[in-house]
Amino acid sequence: MPANILVVEDEPAIQELLTLNLQQAGHNPLRAMSVEQAQQLMRETLPDLIILDWMLPGMSGIEFARRLKSEDYTKAIPIIMLTAKSEEADKVRGLEVGADDYVTKPFSPRELLARVKAVLRRRAPQMTDDPIEVGGLRVDPVTHRVTGNGIVIDLGPTEFRLLHFLMSNPERVHSRANVLDKVWGDRVYVEDRTVDVHIRRLRKALEASQHEEMIQTVRGVGYRFSAH
């Protein structure tokens, strides 16, 4: 599943290099030359990851990272700091404000993409293309195929995204609002009970391989994927 990755970098050549490599890796890059532009973009689309330059015109990247991590709405977004500062104290400072990783310039695009994949796998696994298999139920984002005990399970696109999200975050209870944000997108306005309808459809489809009980209802809270 392609990730929306916000690149906040004021050097056009580096921004172009990052954008091109992210596109080739199958992601959807969003560009900003300053914190102000980044904030405007984030009002429209909340990114799945931010690549943030330390030195920016106006507000610095480190101050922006601190603000993002202090707001409930944005604190869960992973951040990779990108900077020419290579001193250990600077790296520690970047990590202390909540950055998930730190890449120094000049950098290898290949290394940066590997770090992007690692951060997404750790913080937003539903955004990677890695197959997931639990208890004989397998989801492959590349082929968009779901199998259960060798049986091919036919899912619509929404049910596929829903199952992929739940399986990427097993044993965690997700509220309907959280599921809506992660599966439908935070700017799509649909009712909470829409989640219930698609959960029922998903369970019905999983009956073919007897995996429907893995989608559990947590009364008064939301839903959980569990093999137990």
Secondary structure, 3 states (H helix, E strand, C coil): CCCEEEEECCCHHHHHHHHHHHHHCCCEEEEECCHHHHHHHHHHCCCCEEEEECCCCCCCHHHHHHHHHHCCCCCCCCEEEEECCCCHHHHHHHHHCCCCEEEECCCCHHHHHHHHHHHHHHHCHHHCCCCEEECCEEEECCCCEEEECCEEECCCHHHHHHHHHHHHCCCCCEEHHHHHHHHHCCCCCCCCHHHHHHHHHHHHHHHHHCCHHHEEEECCCEEEECCC
